[in-house]
Amino acid sequence: MKREGYKKTDFSLSDVLSYSLYPGFWKMSTKMWRTGFWEMNRSLRKNLFLKSLQNLVPELEIDDLSGKGSGVRAQAVDSEGNLVDDFRIIERNNSIHVLNAPSPGATSSLVIGEHITTLAEKHFDLK
């Protein structure tokens, strides 16, 4: 359990404490524990992983899979425990923050940039 953990053994006490202190984490865990349990189980058992892949590619076999590293994708969770599905842009006194920008965000980066520019012009009185 680590924010940027790529191995099953990666662990960070400060990250776990940070999650534990955020009320949205507990609300999300209550809602999503079955999914979390299934995903952990599937990541530890190659045969379960294969079975889920065969829903997409039925001809796959266990020998087609090789052990490689995992990817990590950050996912924002709001204070009510809901997964934030899209960009969240927050304006503060001296800054504008773009939160939860998933990797497909690059395909819309110019539009997002224009939107942030408009926000910055208004927020910081740039025009």
Beta strands, then each sheet from edge to edge (+ up, - down):
strand 1: 88-91
strand 2: 96-99
sheet 1: 1+ 2-
end
